[in-house]
Amino acid sequence: MSNEARVHPRLRLAAFADVIGDEVVLHRALGDISVGGCRFEGPAWERVGTKVQLLLSFPVAEANMPVDGTVVRASKRDMGVRFDATDEQKWALRKHIRRAQGG
Protein backbone atom coordinates (compact mmCIF):
# COMPACT_ATOMS: atom_id res chain seq x y z
CA MET A 1 0.00 0.00 0.00
CA SER A 2 1.07 3.60 -0.40
CA ASN A 3 2.85 5.57 2.31
CA GLU A 4 -0.38 7.48 2.98
CA ALA A 5 -2.18 4.25 3.87
CA ARG A 6 0.55 3.42 6.41
CA VAL A 7 0.00 6.73 8.22
CA HIS A 8 -3.17 5.20 9.62
CA PRO A 9 -3.00 2.27 12.05
CA ARG A 10 -4.18 -1.07 10.70
CA LEU A 11 -6.80 -2.67 12.87
CA ARG A 12 -8.23 -6.17 12.98
CA LEU A 13 -11.95 -6.01 13.69
CA ALA A 14 -15.16 -7.70 12.70
CA ALA A 15 -15.74 -6.05 9.34
CA PHE A 16 -16.80 -7.33 5.94
CA ALA A 17 -17.03 -6.00 2.40
CA ASP A 18 -18.99 -6.60 -0.75
CA VAL A 19 -16.53 -5.90 -3.56
CA ILE A 20 -17.40 -5.05 -7.16
CA GLY A 21 -14.52 -4.94 -9.63
CA ASP A 22 -13.85 -7.30 -12.52
CA GLU A 23 -15.35 -9.91 -10.17
CA VAL A 24 -18.14 -9.59 -7.61
CA VAL A 25 -17.36 -10.93 -4.15
CA LEU A 26 -19.95 -10.69 -1.38
CA HIS A 27 -19.51 -10.57 2.41
CA ARG A 28 -15.75 -11.11 2.41
CA ALA A 29 -14.08 -10.74 5.83
CA LEU A 30 -11.40 -8.06 6.08
CA GLY A 31 -7.95 -9.08 7.29
CA ASP A 32 -7.44 -5.54 8.55
CA ILE A 33 -8.62 -2.01 7.89
CA SER A 34 -7.44 1.57 8.32
CA VAL A 35 -8.76 4.93 7.20
CA GLY A 36 -6.48 4.58 4.16
CA GLY A 37 -7.48 1.11 2.98
CA CYS A 38 -8.08 -2.53 3.78
CA ARG A 39 -6.58 -5.97 3.27
CA PHE A 40 -8.23 -9.26 2.42
CA GLU A 41 -6.46 -12.47 3.44
CA GLY A 42 -6.16 -15.31 0.94
CA PRO A 43 -5.48 -15.31 -2.80
CA ALA A 44 -6.24 -12.07 -4.62
CA TRP A 45 -9.08 -12.16 -7.13
CA GLU A 46 -8.30 -8.79 -8.77
CA ARG A 47 -5.16 -7.39 -10.43
CA VAL A 48 -3.13 -4.43 -9.14
CA GLY A 49 -4.60 -1.23 -10.53
CA THR A 50 -8.19 -2.52 -10.72
CA LYS A 51 -10.76 0.04 -9.58
CA VAL A 52 -13.26 -1.48 -7.14
CA GLN A 53 -16.41 -0.39 -5.35
CA LEU A 54 -16.79 -1.62 -1.79
CA LEU A 55 -19.68 -1.71 0.62
CA LEU A 56 -18.03 -1.98 4.03
CA SER A 57 -20.07 -3.56 6.84
CA PHE A 58 -19.35 -3.10 10.53
CA PRO A 59 -21.77 -5.44 12.33
CA VAL A 60 -20.83 -4.33 15.87
CA ALA A 61 -21.39 -0.68 14.90
CA GLU A 62 -24.50 -1.62 12.89
CA ALA A 63 -23.13 0.46 10.01
CA ASN A 64 -22.52 0.11 6.29
CA MET A 65 -20.47 2.44 4.15
CA PRO A 66 -19.79 2.60 0.41
CA VAL A 67 -16.31 3.62 -0.75
CA ASP A 68 -14.34 3.36 -3.98
CA GLY A 69 -10.85 1.93 -4.03
CA THR A 70 -7.91 0.74 -6.08
CA VAL A 71 -6.18 -2.62 -5.70
CA VAL A 72 -2.57 -1.87 -4.72
CA ARG A 73 -1.44 -5.37 -3.72
CA ALA A 74 -2.41 -8.71 -5.23
CA SER A 75 -0.67 -11.95 -4.26
CA LYS A 76 -1.39 -15.56 -3.41
CA ARG A 77 -1.41 -14.48 0.24
CA ASP A 78 -3.56 -11.34 0.27
CA MET A 79 -5.07 -8.39 -1.58
CA GLY A 80 -4.74 -4.76 -0.49
CA VAL A 81 -7.08 -1.96 -1.48
CA ARG A 82 -6.36 1.77 -1.07
CA PHE A 83 -9.52 3.77 -0.50
CA ASP A 84 -10.23 6.63 -2.89
CA ALA A 85 -12.26 8.35 -0.17
CA THR A 86 -13.50 11.91 0.18
CA ASP A 87 -12.85 13.81 3.41
CA GLU A 88 -16.47 13.13 4.44
CA GLN A 89 -16.01 9.40 3.83
CA LYS A 90 -12.77 9.39 5.86
CA TRP A 91 -14.60 11.09 8.74
CA ALA A 92 -17.42 8.50 8.56
CA LEU A 93 -14.92 5.65 8.32
CA ARG A 94 -13.09 6.86 11.45
CA LYS A 95 -16.43 6.98 13.28
CA HIS A 96 -17.44 3.47 12.17
CA ILE A 97 -14.03 2.01 13.04
CA ARG A 98 -14.12 3.63 16.50
CA ARG A 99 -17.63 2.27 17.12
CA ALA A 100 -16.62 -1.20 15.85
CA GLN A 101 -13.78 -1.16 18.38
CA GLY A 102 -16.32 -0.52 21.11
CA GLY A 103 -15.54 3.17 21.47
Steps between C-alpha positions, in 0.01 A plus 500: 500500500607860460678697771177691567320177589773417754445831681183347640517207743382166365238340717357150511128516571179331401442665164394372160477633146304440185746570219413585140788511253567264211350239735221532756578366846241524777544512879876446500667537842768768525845398621551854626382853434618858543368836388728465196400153382440136580650156449335171415677179602530216250568500126424824318216491249578837336814640334703796629353820361141371481243756614250348744185609679462377856211491741665473841296342781572546869258266680594611854444865403189406299637708212561465128705733286568516126848602384697474177849357495794381295673164538861575598613150600403166349674176597428139585498608865285814503349795315533863609266780401572873541184700557429786261297672772376856535565690823138432603546127439824499703317670788218241482750215476683621813166512683399149389841354587491662846149364562601153373784504753246564773578869536 
